[in-house]
Amino acid sequence: MAEVVAKVGVKKVKGYLYFVDKKGNVARAAMSRAGRKKGKAKIEVVSKVGVKKVPGYLYFIDGKGHIARAMMARGRKGAKKKAKKKAKRRL
């Protein structure tokens, strides 16, 4: 479940990708389209917030335009079960 970290209320415009940059600000970049030159799109800061990021969390802009975070899923839980089944079959 995600939790709101900062209430920003950014209004999203179609054709842009919104994200939280390394400094904790809300930024946007033009989405890639067919026919456009390849390479990096120009990144512009929409709102300066300065959120301090904690390792192990994924930061994103939610539907209301606020900065939210969710705990990252690390490791595959099913891989251990499969390894145990294979080990039992060999015996």
PyMOL Python script that loads the backbone (N, CA, C, O; Angstrom):
from pymol import cmd

cmd.read_pdbstr("""\
ATOM      1  N   MET A   1       0.839  -1.174   0.000  1.00  0.00           N
ATOM      2  CA  MET A   1       0.000   0.000   0.000  1.00  0.00           C
ATOM      3  C   MET A   1       0.881   1.232   0.000  1.00  0.00           C
ATOM      4  O   MET A   1       1.904   1.266   0.684  1.00  0.00           O
ATOM      5  N   ALA A   2       0.505   2.219  -0.741  1.00  0.00           N
ATOM      6  CA  ALA A   2       1.304   3.439  -0.862  1.00  0.00           C
ATOM      7  C   ALA A   2       0.894   4.455   0.197  1.00  0.00           C
ATOM      8  O   ALA A   2      -0.255   4.487   0.637  1.00  0.00           O
ATOM      9  N   GLU A   3       1.849   5.280   0.595  1.00  0.00           N
ATOM     10  CA  GLU A   3       1.571   6.354   1.541  1.00  0.00           C
ATOM     11  C   GLU A   3       2.016   7.678   0.929  1.00  0.00           C
ATOM     12  O   GLU A   3       3.042   7.743   0.252  1.00  0.00           O
ATOM     13  N   VAL A   4       1.240   8.730   1.170  1.00  0.00           N
ATOM     14  CA  VAL A   4       1.546  10.055   0.636  1.00  0.00           C
ATOM     15  C   VAL A   4       2.662  10.669   1.477  1.00  0.00           C
ATOM     16  O   VAL A   4       2.570  10.720   2.704  1.00  0.00           O
ATOM     17  N   VAL A   5       3.726  11.140   0.800  1.00  0.00           N
ATOM     18  CA  VAL A   5       4.871  11.733   1.478  1.00  0.00           C
ATOM     19  C   VAL A   5       4.755  13.256   1.501  1.00  0.00           C
ATOM     20  O   VAL A   5       5.022  13.889   2.523  1.00  0.00           O
ATOM     21  N   ALA A   6       4.351  13.848   0.360  1.00  0.00           N
ATOM     22  CA  ALA A   6       4.211  15.305   0.256  1.00  0.00           C
ATOM     23  C   ALA A   6       2.999  15.629  -0.608  1.00  0.00           C
ATOM     24  O   ALA A   6       2.817  15.051  -1.679  1.00  0.00           O
ATOM     25  N   LYS A   7       2.174  16.555  -0.138  1.00  0.00           N
ATOM     26  CA  LYS A   7       1.008  16.977  -0.913  1.00  0.00           C
ATOM     27  C   LYS A   7       1.415  18.127  -1.820  1.00  0.00           C
ATOM     28  O   LYS A   7       1.672  19.242  -1.366  1.00  0.00           O
ATOM     29  N   VAL A   8       1.468  17.828  -3.122  1.00  0.00           N
ATOM     30  CA  VAL A   8       1.917  18.811  -4.113  1.00  0.00           C
ATOM     31  C   VAL A   8       0.754  19.269  -4.973  1.00  0.00           C
ATOM     32  O   VAL A   8       0.588  20.469  -5.196  1.00  0.00           O
ATOM     33  N   GLY A   9      -0.054  18.339  -5.460  1.00  0.00           N
ATOM     34  CA  GLY A   9      -1.212  18.664  -6.300  1.00  0.00           C
ATOM     35  C   GLY A   9      -0.837  19.109  -7.696  1.00  0.00           C
ATOM     36  O   GLY A   9      -1.400  20.078  -8.206  1.00  0.00           O
ATOM     37  N   VAL A  10       0.107  18.417  -8.329  1.00  0.00           N
ATOM     38  CA  VAL A  10       0.551  18.747  -9.682  1.00  0.00           C
ATOM     39  C   VAL A  10      -0.545  18.384 -10.677  1.00  0.00           C
ATOM     40  O   VAL A  10      -1.109  17.292 -10.612  1.00  0.00           O
ATOM     41  N   LYS A  11      -0.842  19.286 -11.585  1.00  0.00           N
ATOM     42  CA  LYS A  11      -1.807  19.018 -12.660  1.00  0.00           C
ATOM     43  C   LYS A  11      -1.048  18.380 -13.818  1.00  0.00           C
ATOM     44  O   LYS A  11      -0.134  18.992 -14.370  1.00  0.00           O
ATOM     45  N   LYS A  12      -1.416  17.159 -14.191  1.00  0.00           N
ATOM     46  CA  LYS A  12      -0.711  16.439 -15.248  1.00  0.00           C
ATOM     47  C   LYS A  12      -1.233  16.837 -16.622  1.00  0.00           C
ATOM     48  O   LYS A  12      -2.430  17.055 -16.808  1.00  0.00           O
ATOM     49  N   VAL A  13      -0.310  16.928 -17.589  1.00  0.00           N
ATOM     50  CA  VAL A  13      -0.633  17.248 -18.974  1.00  0.00           C
ATOM     51  C   VAL A  13      -0.360  16.003 -19.813  1.00  0.00           C
ATOM     52  O   VAL A  13       0.629  15.305 -19.593  1.00  0.00           O
ATOM     53  N   LYS A  14      -1.247  15.729 -20.781  1.00  0.00           N
ATOM     54  CA  LYS A  14      -1.045  14.567 -21.649  1.00  0.00           C
ATOM     55  C   LYS A  14       0.240  14.715 -22.449  1.00  0.00           C
ATOM     56  O   LYS A  14       0.608  15.814 -22.865  1.00  0.00           O
ATOM     57  N   GLY A  15       0.926  13.574 -22.661  1.00  0.00           N
ATOM     58  CA  GLY A  15       2.140  13.576 -23.464  1.00  0.00           C
ATOM     59  C   GLY A  15       3.410  13.745 -22.653  1.00  0.00           C
ATOM     60  O   GLY A  15       4.501  13.796 -23.222  1.00  0.00           O
ATOM     61  N   TYR A  16       3.293  13.833 -21.322  1.00  0.00           N
ATOM     62  CA  TYR A  16       4.459  13.975 -20.452  1.00  0.00           C
ATOM     63  C   TYR A  16       4.502  12.849 -19.430  1.00  0.00           C
ATOM     64  O   TYR A  16       3.466  12.358 -18.984  1.00  0.00           O
ATOM     65  N   LEU A  17       5.710  12.449 -19.067  1.00  0.00           N
ATOM     66  CA  LEU A  17       5.943  11.453 -18.033  1.00  0.00           C
ATOM     67  C   LEU A  17       6.382  12.198 -16.779  1.00  0.00           C
ATOM     68  O   LEU A  17       7.387  12.908 -16.799  1.00  0.00           O
ATOM     69  N   TYR A  18       5.639  12.040 -15.694  1.00  0.00           N
ATOM     70  CA  TYR A  18       5.949  12.725 -14.438  1.00  0.00           C
ATOM     71  C   TYR A  18       6.643  11.761 -13.485  1.00  0.00           C
ATOM     72  O   TYR A  18       6.259  10.595 -13.390  1.00  0.00           O
ATOM     73  N   PHE A  19       7.673  12.248 -12.772  1.00  0.00           N
ATOM     74  CA  PHE A  19       8.436  11.398 -11.859  1.00  0.00           C
ATOM     75  C   PHE A  19       9.083  12.250 -10.774  1.00  0.00           C
ATOM     76  O   PHE A  19       9.087  13.479 -10.849  1.00  0.00           O
ATOM     77  N   VAL A  20       9.633  11.570  -9.756  1.00  0.00           N
ATOM     78  CA  VAL A  20      10.364  12.237  -8.680  1.00  0.00           C
ATOM     79  C   VAL A  20      11.846  12.094  -9.017  1.00  0.00           C
ATOM     80  O   VAL A  20      12.352  10.977  -9.128  1.00  0.00           O
ATOM     81  N   ASP A  21      12.547  13.225  -9.182  1.00  0.00           N
ATOM     82  CA  ASP A  21      13.952  13.168  -9.579  1.00  0.00           C
ATOM     83  C   ASP A  21      14.867  12.866  -8.380  1.00  0.00           C
ATOM     84  O   ASP A  21      14.386  12.668  -7.264  1.00  0.00           O
ATOM     85  N   LYS A  22      16.174  12.831  -8.616  1.00  0.00           N
ATOM     86  CA  LYS A  22      17.139  12.468  -7.582  1.00  0.00           C
ATOM     87  C   LYS A  22      17.145  13.429  -6.402  1.00  0.00           C
ATOM     88  O   LYS A  22      17.477  13.039  -5.283  1.00  0.00           O
ATOM     89  N   LYS A  23      16.783  14.674  -6.644  1.00  0.00           N
ATOM     90  CA  LYS A  23      16.783  15.685  -5.581  1.00  0.00           C
ATOM     91  C   LYS A  23      15.462  15.711  -4.811  1.00  0.00           C
ATOM     92  O   LYS A  23      15.325  16.473  -3.854  1.00  0.00           O
ATOM     93  N   GLY A  24      14.493  14.893  -5.213  1.00  0.00           N
ATOM     94  CA  GLY A  24      13.214  14.834  -4.525  1.00  0.00           C
ATOM     95  C   GLY A  24      12.192  15.817  -5.050  1.00  0.00           C
ATOM     96  O   GLY A  24      11.193  16.082  -4.380  1.00  0.00           O
ATOM     97  N   ASN A  25      12.418  16.368  -6.238  1.00  0.00           N
ATOM     98  CA  ASN A  25      11.491  17.314  -6.854  1.00  0.00           C
ATOM     99  C   ASN A  25      10.612  16.592  -7.873  1.00  0.00           C
ATOM    100  O   ASN A  25      10.962  15.514  -8.353  1.00  0.00           O
ATOM    101  N   VAL A  26       9.473  17.194  -8.198  1.00  0.00           N
ATOM    102  CA  VAL A  26       8.604  16.645  -9.241  1.00  0.00           C
ATOM    103  C   VAL A  26       9.109  17.173 -10.580  1.00  0.00           C
ATOM    104  O   VAL A  26       9.247  18.381 -10.773  1.00  0.00           O
ATOM    105  N   ALA A  27       9.382  16.247 -11.501  1.00  0.00           N
ATOM    106  CA  ALA A  27       9.906  16.621 -12.816  1.00  0.00           C
ATOM    107  C   ALA A  27       9.077  15.938 -13.895  1.00  0.00           C
ATOM    108  O   ALA A  27       8.329  15.000 -13.622  1.00  0.00           O
ATOM    109  N   ARG A  28       9.223  16.428 -15.138  1.00  0.00           N
ATOM    110  CA  ARG A  28       8.528  15.802 -16.250  1.00  0.00           C
ATOM    111  C   ARG A  28       9.407  15.811 -17.484  1.00  0.00           C
ATOM    112  O   ARG A  28      10.296  16.650 -17.631  1.00  0.00           O
ATOM    113  N   ALA A  29       9.137  14.849 -18.377  1.00  0.00           N
ATOM    114  CA  ALA A  29       9.842  14.742 -19.654  1.00  0.00           C
ATOM    115  C   ALA A  29       8.820  14.357 -20.714  1.00  0.00           C
ATOM    116  O   ALA A  29       7.875  13.619 -20.435  1.00  0.00           O
ATOM    117  N   ALA A  30       9.011  14.856 -21.924  1.00  0.00           N
ATOM    118  CA  ALA A  30       8.100  14.528 -23.018  1.00  0.00           C
ATOM    119  C   ALA A  30       8.216  13.047 -23.342  1.00  0.00           C
ATOM    120  O   ALA A  30       9.318  12.507 -23.432  1.00  0.00           O
ATOM    121  N   MET A  31       7.073  12.393 -23.517  1.00  0.00           N
ATOM    122  CA  MET A  31       7.069  10.965 -23.823  1.00  0.00           C
ATOM    123  C   MET A  31       7.570  10.731 -25.230  1.00  0.00           C
ATOM    124  O   MET A  31       7.400  11.571 -26.114  1.00  0.00           O
ATOM    125  N   SER A  32       8.184   9.593 -25.425  1.00  0.00           N
ATOM    126  CA  SER A  32       8.743   9.228 -26.719  1.00  0.00           C
ATOM    127  C   SER A  32       7.613   8.981 -27.725  1.00  0.00           C
ATOM    128  O   SER A  32       6.611   8.341 -27.406  1.00  0.00           O
ATOM    129  N   ARG A  33       7.790   9.489 -28.917  1.00  0.00           N
ATOM    130  CA  ARG A  33       6.816   9.293 -29.990  1.00  0.00           C
ATOM    131  C   ARG A  33       7.537   8.801 -31.243  1.00  0.00           C
ATOM    132  O   ARG A  33       8.715   9.099 -31.441  1.00  0.00           O
ATOM    133  N   ALA A  34       6.843   8.061 -32.076  1.00  0.00           N
ATOM    134  CA  ALA A  34       7.411   7.589 -33.334  1.00  0.00           C
ATOM    135  C   ALA A  34       7.638   8.795 -34.242  1.00  0.00           C
ATOM    136  O   ALA A  34       6.762   9.650 -34.376  1.00  0.00           O
ATOM    137  N   GLY A  35       8.792   8.860 -34.853  1.00  0.00           N
ATOM    138  CA  GLY A  35       9.094   9.966 -35.748  1.00  0.00           C
ATOM    139  C   GLY A  35       9.959  11.038 -35.111  1.00  0.00           C
ATOM    140  O   GLY A  35      10.524  11.882 -35.806  1.00  0.00           O
ATOM    141  N   ARG A  36      10.062  11.007 -33.781  1.00  0.00           N
ATOM    142  CA  ARG A  36      10.912  11.984 -33.098  1.00  0.00           C
ATOM    143  C   ARG A  36      12.338  11.463 -33.068  1.00  0.00           C
ATOM    144  O   ARG A  36      12.564  10.253 -33.083  1.00  0.00           O
ATOM    145  N   LYS A  37      13.295  12.370 -33.027  1.00  0.00           N
ATOM    146  CA  LYS A  37      14.690  11.948 -32.980  1.00  0.00           C
ATOM    147  C   LYS A  37      14.968  11.157 -31.712  1.00  0.00           C
ATOM    148  O   LYS A  37      14.422  11.459 -30.651  1.00  0.00           O
ATOM    149  N   LYS A  38      15.818  10.144 -31.825  1.00  0.00           N
ATOM    150  CA  LYS A  38      16.182   9.349 -30.664  1.00  0.00           C
ATOM    151  C   LYS A  38      17.116  10.134 -29.766  1.00  0.00           C
ATOM    152  O   LYS A  38      17.850  11.013 -30.219  1.00  0.00           O
ATOM    153  N   GLY A  39      17.076   9.806 -28.499  1.00  0.00           N
ATOM    154  CA  GLY A  39      17.924  10.470 -27.515  1.00  0.00           C
ATOM    155  C   GLY A  39      17.113  10.857 -26.304  1.00  0.00           C
ATOM    156  O   GLY A  39      15.914  10.588 -26.239  1.00  0.00           O
ATOM    157  N   LYS A  40      17.756  11.482 -25.351  1.00  0.00           N
ATOM    158  CA  LYS A  40      17.077  11.873 -24.121  1.00  0.00           C
ATOM    159  C   LYS A  40      16.166  13.070 -24.342  1.00  0.00           C
ATOM    160  O   LYS A  40      16.503  14.001 -25.073  1.00  0.00           O
ATOM    161  N   ALA A  41      15.012  13.028 -23.700  1.00  0.00           N
ATOM    162  CA  ALA A  41      14.090  14.160 -23.745  1.00  0.00           C
ATOM    163  C   ALA A  41      14.528  15.181 -22.703  1.00  0.00           C
ATOM    164  O   ALA A  41      15.124  14.819 -21.688  1.00  0.00           O
ATOM    165  N   LYS A  42      14.238  16.441 -22.947  1.00  0.00           N
ATOM    166  CA  LYS A  42      14.605  17.491 -22.006  1.00  0.00           C
ATOM    167  C   LYS A  42      13.747  17.352 -20.748  1.00  0.00           C
ATOM    168  O   LYS A  42      12.523  17.239 -20.829  1.00  0.00           O
ATOM    169  N   ILE A  43      14.401  17.361 -19.590  1.00  0.00           N
ATOM    170  CA  ILE A  43      13.718  17.218 -18.309  1.00  0.00           C
ATOM    171  C   ILE A  43      13.525  18.600 -17.700  1.00  0.00           C
ATOM    172  O   ILE A  43      14.466  19.389 -17.621  1.00  0.00           O
ATOM    173  N   GLU A  44      12.295  18.887 -17.269  1.00  0.00           N
ATOM    174  CA  GLU A  44      12.034  20.164 -16.617  1.00  0.00           C
ATOM    175  C   GLU A  44      11.405  19.919 -15.241  1.00  0.00           C
ATOM    176  O   GLU A  44      10.554  19.044 -15.089  1.00  0.00           O
ATOM    177  N   VAL A  45      11.829  20.695 -14.248  1.00  0.00           N
ATOM    178  CA  VAL A  45      11.303  20.571 -12.894  1.00  0.00           C
ATOM    179  C   VAL A  45       9.976  21.317 -12.828  1.00  0.00           C
ATOM    180  O   VAL A  45       9.899  22.498 -13.165  1.00  0.00           O
ATOM    181  N   VAL A  46       8.927  20.613 -12.388  1.00  0.00           N
ATOM    182  CA  VAL A  46       7.594  21.191 -12.306  1.00  0.00           C
ATOM    183  C   VAL A  46       7.387  21.860 -10.948  1.00  0.00           C
ATOM    184  O   VAL A  46       6.847  22.964 -10.865  1.00  0.00           O
ATOM    185  N   SER A  47       7.823  21.180  -9.887  1.00  0.00           N
ATOM    186  CA  SER A  47       7.635  21.692  -8.533  1.00  0.00           C
ATOM    187  C   SER A  47       8.830  21.300  -7.665  1.00  0.00           C
ATOM    188  O   SER A  47       9.220  20.133  -7.634  1.00  0.00           O
ATOM    189  N   LYS A  48       9.408  22.267  -6.967  1.00  0.00           N
ATOM    190  CA  LYS A  48      10.538  21.985  -6.079  1.00  0.00           C
ATOM    191  C   LYS A  48       9.998  21.612  -4.704  1.00  0.00           C
ATOM    192  O   LYS A  48       9.395  22.430  -4.010  1.00  0.00           O
ATOM    193  N   VAL A  49      10.229  20.356  -4.328  1.00  0.00           N
ATOM    194  CA  VAL A  49       9.721  19.842  -3.057  1.00  0.00           C
ATOM    195  C   VAL A  49      10.871  19.474  -2.130  1.00  0.00           C
ATOM    196  O   VAL A  49      10.858  19.841  -0.955  1.00  0.00           O
ATOM    197  N   GLY A  50      11.866  18.753  -2.644  1.00  0.00           N
ATOM    198  CA  GLY A  50      13.027  18.360  -1.845  1.00  0.00           C
ATOM    199  C   GLY A  50      12.746  17.235  -0.871  1.00  0.00           C
ATOM    200  O   GLY A  50      13.189  17.283   0.277  1.00  0.00           O
ATOM    201  N   VAL A  51      12.012  16.216  -1.317  1.00  0.00           N
ATOM    202  CA  VAL A  51      11.705  15.065  -0.469  1.00  0.00           C
ATOM    203  C   VAL A  51      12.976  14.258  -0.236  1.00  0.00           C
ATOM    204  O   VAL A  51      13.715  13.977  -1.180  1.00  0.00           O
ATOM    205  N   LYS A  52      13.234  13.886   1.007  1.00  0.00           N
ATOM    206  CA  LYS A  52      14.376  13.027   1.339  1.00  0.00           C
ATOM    207  C   LYS A  52      13.967  11.583   1.076  1.00  0.00           C
ATOM    208  O   LYS A  52      13.039  11.069   1.700  1.00  0.00           O
ATOM    209  N   LYS A  53      14.666  10.934   0.149  1.00  0.00           N
ATOM    210  CA  LYS A  53      14.324   9.564  -0.230  1.00  0.00           C
ATOM    211  C   LYS A  53      14.974   8.557   0.725  1.00  0.00           C
ATOM    212  O   LYS A  53      16.122   8.726   1.137  1.00  0.00           O
ATOM    213  N   VAL A  54      14.226   7.513   1.065  1.00  0.00           N
ATOM    214  CA  VAL A  54      14.695   6.440   1.923  1.00  0.00           C
ATOM    215  C   VAL A  54      14.956   5.224   1.042  1.00  0.00           C
ATOM    216  O   VAL A  54      14.107   4.882   0.219  1.00  0.00           O
ATOM    217  N   PRO A  55      16.101   4.560   1.187  1.00  0.00           N
ATOM    218  CA  PRO A  55      16.363   3.358   0.373  1.00  0.00           C
ATOM    219  C   PRO A  55      15.317   2.277   0.632  1.00  0.00           C
ATOM    220  O   PRO A  55      14.831   2.123   1.753  1.00  0.00           O
ATOM    221  N   GLY A  56      14.979   1.531  -0.416  1.00  0.00           N
ATOM    222  CA  GLY A  56      14.013   0.451  -0.295  1.00  0.00           C
ATOM    223  C   GLY A  56      12.589   0.858  -0.636  1.00  0.00           C
ATOM    224  O   GLY A  56      11.680   0.032  -0.562  1.00  0.00           O
ATOM    225  N   TYR A  57      12.375   2.125  -1.009  1.00  0.00           N
ATOM    226  CA  TYR A  57      11.052   2.609  -1.368  1.00  0.00           C
ATOM    227  C   TYR A  57      11.048   3.107  -2.808  1.00  0.00           C
ATOM    228  O   TYR A  57      12.054   3.615  -3.304  1.00  0.00           O
ATOM    229  N   LEU A  58       9.905   2.955  -3.471  1.00  0.00           N
ATOM    230  CA  LEU A  58       9.683   3.449  -4.819  1.00  0.00           C
ATOM    231  C   LEU A  58       8.839   4.715  -4.704  1.00  0.00           C
ATOM    232  O   LEU A  58       7.740   4.677  -4.152  1.00  0.00           O
ATOM    233  N   TYR A  59       9.340   5.830  -5.218  1.00  0.00           N
ATOM    234  CA  TYR A  59       8.648   7.115  -5.151  1.00  0.00           C
ATOM    235  C   TYR A  59       7.989   7.413  -6.492  1.00  0.00           C
ATOM    236  O   TYR A  59       8.593   7.196  -7.543  1.00  0.00           O
ATOM    237  N   PHE A  60       6.755   7.909  -6.462  1.00  0.00           N
ATOM    238  CA  PHE A  60       6.005   8.183  -7.690  1.00  0.00           C
ATOM    239  C   PHE A  60       4.989   9.290  -7.451  1.00  0.00           C
ATOM    240  O   PHE A  60       4.748   9.698  -6.315  1.00  0.00           O
ATOM    241  N   ILE A  61       4.389   9.774  -8.555  1.00  0.00           N
ATOM    242  CA  ILE A  61       3.339  10.780  -8.489  1.00  0.00           C
ATOM    243  C   ILE A  61       2.003  10.041  -8.583  1.00  0.00           C
ATOM    244  O   ILE A  61       1.752   9.353  -9.573  1.00  0.00           O
ATOM    245  N   ASP A  62       1.154  10.169  -7.581  1.00  0.00           N
ATOM    246  CA  ASP A  62      -0.114   9.441  -7.597  1.00  0.00           C
ATOM    247  C   ASP A  62      -1.158  10.159  -8.450  1.00  0.00           C
ATOM    248  O   ASP A  62      -0.857  11.183  -9.063  1.00  0.00           O
ATOM    249  N   GLY A  63      -2.369   9.635  -8.493  1.00  0.00           N
ATOM    250  CA  GLY A  63      -3.433  10.169  -9.339  1.00  0.00           C
ATOM    251  C   GLY A  63      -3.855  11.590  -8.995  1.00  0.00           C
ATOM    252  O   GLY A  63      -4.346  12.315  -9.861  1.00  0.00           O
ATOM    253  N   LYS A  64      -3.671  11.998  -7.737  1.00  0.00           N
ATOM    254  CA  LYS A  64      -4.045  13.344  -7.317  1.00  0.00           C
ATOM    255  C   LYS A  64      -2.906  14.349  -7.485  1.00  0.00           C
ATOM    256  O   LYS A  64      -3.084  15.535  -7.208  1.00  0.00           O
ATOM    257  N   GLY A  65      -1.736  13.885  -7.936  1.00  0.00           N
ATOM    258  CA  GLY A  65      -0.605  14.774  -8.157  1.00  0.00           C
ATOM    259  C   GLY A  65       0.294  14.937  -6.942  1.00  0.00           C
ATOM    260  O   GLY A  65       1.134  15.836  -6.917  1.00  0.00           O
ATOM    261  N   HIS A  66       0.135  14.080  -5.926  1.00  0.00           N
ATOM    262  CA  HIS A  66       0.975  14.126  -4.735  1.00  0.00           C
ATOM    263  C   HIS A  66       2.121  13.139  -4.873  1.00  0.00           C
ATOM    264  O   HIS A  66       2.041  12.201  -5.667  1.00  0.00           O
ATOM    265  N   ILE A  67       3.195  13.344  -4.101  1.00  0.00           N
ATOM    266  CA  ILE A  67       4.313  12.397  -4.086  1.00  0.00           C
ATOM    267  C   ILE A  67       3.967  11.296  -3.093  1.00  0.00           C
ATOM    268  O   ILE A  67       3.651  11.566  -1.934  1.00  0.00           O
ATOM    269  N   ALA A  68       4.031  10.047  -3.562  1.00  0.00           N
ATOM    270  CA  ALA A  68       3.729   8.893  -2.723  1.00  0.00           C
ATOM    271  C   ALA A  68       4.883   7.904  -2.803  1.00  0.00           C
ATOM    272  O   ALA A  68       5.724   7.979  -3.698  1.00  0.00           O
ATOM    273  N   ARG A  69       4.908   6.978  -1.854  1.00  0.00           N
ATOM    274  CA  ARG A  69       5.946   5.948  -1.875  1.00  0.00           C
ATOM    275  C   ARG A  69       5.349   4.605  -1.489  1.00  0.00           C
ATOM    276  O   ARG A  69       4.364   4.529  -0.754  1.00  0.00           O
ATOM    277  N   ALA A  70       5.974   3.539  -2.006  1.00  0.00           N
ATOM    278  CA  ALA A  70       5.577   2.167  -1.695  1.00  0.00           C
ATOM    279  C   ALA A  70       6.833   1.347  -1.508  1.00  0.00           C
ATOM    280  O   ALA A  70       7.843   1.586  -2.170  1.00  0.00           O
ATOM    281  N   MET A  71       6.776   0.379  -0.608  1.00  0.00           N
ATOM    282  CA  MET A  71       7.942  -0.465  -0.359  1.00  0.00           C
ATOM    283  C   MET A  71       8.214  -1.325  -1.581  1.00  0.00           C
ATOM    284  O   MET A  71       7.294  -1.916  -2.146  1.00  0.00           O
ATOM    285  N   MET A  72       9.484  -1.398  -1.992  1.00  0.00           N
ATOM    286  CA  MET A  72       9.852  -2.182  -3.172  1.00  0.00           C
ATOM    287  C   MET A  72       9.840  -3.670  -2.842  1.00  0.00           C
ATOM    288  O   MET A  72      10.219  -4.081  -1.745  1.00  0.00           O
ATOM    289  N   ALA A  73       9.403  -4.461  -3.799  1.00  0.00           N
ATOM    290  CA  ALA A  73       9.433  -5.915  -3.662  1.00  0.00           C
ATOM    291  C   ALA A  73      10.820  -6.378  -4.057  1.00  0.00           C
ATOM    292  O   ALA A  73      11.258  -6.157  -5.186  1.00  0.00           O
ATOM    293  N   ARG A  74      11.502  -7.011  -3.143  1.00  0.00           N
ATOM    294  CA  ARG A  74      12.859  -7.490  -3.415  1.00  0.00           C
ATOM    295  C   ARG A  74      12.892  -9.000  -3.347  1.00  0.00           C
ATOM    296  O   ARG A  74      12.401  -9.598  -2.390  1.00  0.00           O
ATOM    297  N   GLY A  75      13.469  -9.615  -4.362  1.00  0.00           N
ATOM    298  CA  GLY A  75      13.612 -11.064  -4.372  1.00  0.00           C
ATOM    299  C   GLY A  75      12.337 -11.758  -4.810  1.00  0.00           C
ATOM    300  O   GLY A  75      11.238 -11.224  -4.658  1.00  0.00           O
ATOM    301  N   ARG A  76      12.498 -12.945  -5.350  1.00  0.00           N
ATOM    302  CA  ARG A  76      11.352 -13.729  -5.789  1.00  0.00           C
ATOM    303  C   ARG A  76      11.025 -14.768  -4.741  1.00  0.00           C
ATOM    304  O   ARG A  76      11.886 -15.563  -4.364  1.00  0.00           O
ATOM    305  N   LYS A  77       9.807 -14.770  -4.273  1.00  0.00           N
ATOM    306  CA  LYS A  77       9.407 -15.709  -3.231  1.00  0.00           C
ATOM    307  C   LYS A  77       9.207 -17.114  -3.795  1.00  0.00           C
ATOM    308  O   LYS A  77       9.422 -18.102  -3.093  1.00  0.00           O
ATOM    309  N   GLY A  78       8.797 -17.203  -5.052  1.00  0.00           N
ATOM    310  CA  GLY A  78       8.532 -18.506  -5.658  1.00  0.00           C
ATOM    311  C   GLY A  78       9.791 -19.288  -5.998  1.00  0.00           C
ATOM    312  O   GLY A  78       9.729 -20.508  -6.148  1.00  0.00           O
ATOM    313  N   ALA A  79      10.922 -18.622  -6.123  1.00  0.00           N
ATOM    314  CA  ALA A  79      12.160 -19.291  -6.520  1.00  0.00           C
ATOM    315  C   ALA A  79      12.627 -20.290  -5.464  1.00  0.00           C
ATOM    316  O   ALA A  79      13.139 -21.355  -5.810  1.00  0.00           O
ATOM    317  N   LYS A  80      12.460 -19.966  -4.195  1.00  0.00           N
ATOM    318  CA  LYS A  80      12.892 -20.861  -3.118  1.00  0.00           C
ATOM    319  C   LYS A  80      12.055 -22.138  -3.099  1.00  0.00           C
ATOM    320  O   LYS A  80      12.582 -23.230  -2.888  1.00  0.00           O
ATOM    321  N   LYS A  81      10.751 -21.994  -3.320  1.00  0.00           N
ATOM    322  CA  LYS A  81       9.870 -23.156  -3.329  1.00  0.00           C
ATOM    323  C   LYS A  81      10.223 -24.110  -4.468  1.00  0.00           C
ATOM    324  O   LYS A  81      10.231 -25.327  -4.288  1.00  0.00           O
ATOM    325  N   LYS A  82      10.514 -23.548  -5.641  1.00  0.00           N
ATOM    326  CA  LYS A  82      10.876 -24.369  -6.793  1.00  0.00           C
ATOM    327  C   LYS A  82      12.175 -25.117  -6.543  1.00  0.00           C
ATOM    328  O   LYS A  82      12.307 -26.280  -6.926  1.00  0.00           O
ATOM    329  N   ALA A  83      13.129 -24.463  -5.907  1.00  0.00           N
ATOM    330  CA  ALA A  83      14.415 -25.099  -5.613  1.00  0.00           C
ATOM    331  C   ALA A  83      14.232 -26.252  -4.634  1.00  0.00           C
ATOM    332  O   ALA A  83      14.881 -27.289  -4.771  1.00  0.00           O
ATOM    333  N   LYS A  84      13.356 -26.083  -3.650  1.00  0.00           N
ATOM    334  CA  LYS A  84      13.106 -27.155  -2.677  1.00  0.00           C
ATOM    335  C   LYS A  84      12.449 -28.356  -3.348  1.00  0.00           C
ATOM    336  O   LYS A  84      12.787 -29.501  -3.047  1.00  0.00           O
ATOM    337  N   LYS A  85      11.501 -28.092  -4.267  1.00  0.00           N
ATOM    338  CA  LYS A  85      10.827 -29.189  -4.971  1.00  0.00           C
ATOM    339  C   LYS A  85      11.807 -29.989  -5.816  1.00  0.00           C
ATOM    340  O   LYS A  85      11.748 -31.217  -5.862  1.00  0.00           O
ATOM    341  N   LYS A  86      12.726 -29.265  -6.495  1.00  0.00           N
ATOM    342  CA  LYS A  86      13.730 -29.947  -7.327  1.00  0.00           C
ATOM    343  C   LYS A  86      14.647 -30.813  -6.467  1.00  0.00           C
ATOM    344  O   LYS A  86      15.005 -31.925  -6.853  1.00  0.00           O
ATOM    345  N   ALA A  87      15.023 -30.294  -5.302  1.00  0.00           N
ATOM    346  CA  ALA A  87      15.898 -31.039  -4.403  1.00  0.00           C
ATOM    347  C   ALA A  87      15.208 -32.313  -3.905  1.00  0.00           C
ATOM    348  O   ALA A  87      15.851 -33.355  -3.778  1.00  0.00           O
ATOM    349  N   LYS A  88      13.912 -32.234  -3.626  1.00  0.00           N
ATOM    350  CA  LYS A  88      13.186 -33.406  -3.166  1.00  0.00           C
ATOM    351  C   LYS A  88      13.065 -34.472  -4.260  1.00  0.00           C
ATOM    352  O   LYS A  88      13.123 -35.669  -3.979  1.00  0.00           O
ATOM    353  N   ARG A  89      12.895 -34.025  -5.508  1.00  0.00           N
ATOM    354  CA  ARG A  89      12.774 -34.958  -6.628  1.00  0.00           C
ATOM    355  C   ARG A  89      14.060 -35.754  -6.838  1.00  0.00           C
ATOM    356  O   ARG A  89      14.015 -36.928  -7.205  1.00  0.00           O
ATOM    357  N   ARG A  90      15.180 -35.126  -6.610  1.00  0.00           N
ATOM    358  CA  ARG A  90      16.487 -35.767  -6.834  1.00  0.00           C
ATOM    359  C   ARG A  90      16.743 -36.871  -5.808  1.00  0.00           C
ATOM    360  O   ARG A  90      17.454 -37.834  -6.096  1.00  0.00           O
ATOM    361  N   LEU A  91      16.169 -36.736  -4.618  1.00  0.00           N
ATOM    362  CA  LEU A  91      16.399 -37.730  -3.560  1.00  0.00           C
ATOM    363  C   LEU A  91      15.586 -38.945  -3.735  1.00  0.00           C
ATOM    364  O   LEU A  91      15.672 -39.868  -2.925  1.00  0.00           O
TER     365      LEU A  91
END
""", "prot")
cmd.dss("prot")
cmd.show_as("cartoon", "prot")
cmd.util.cbc("prot")
cmd.orient("prot")
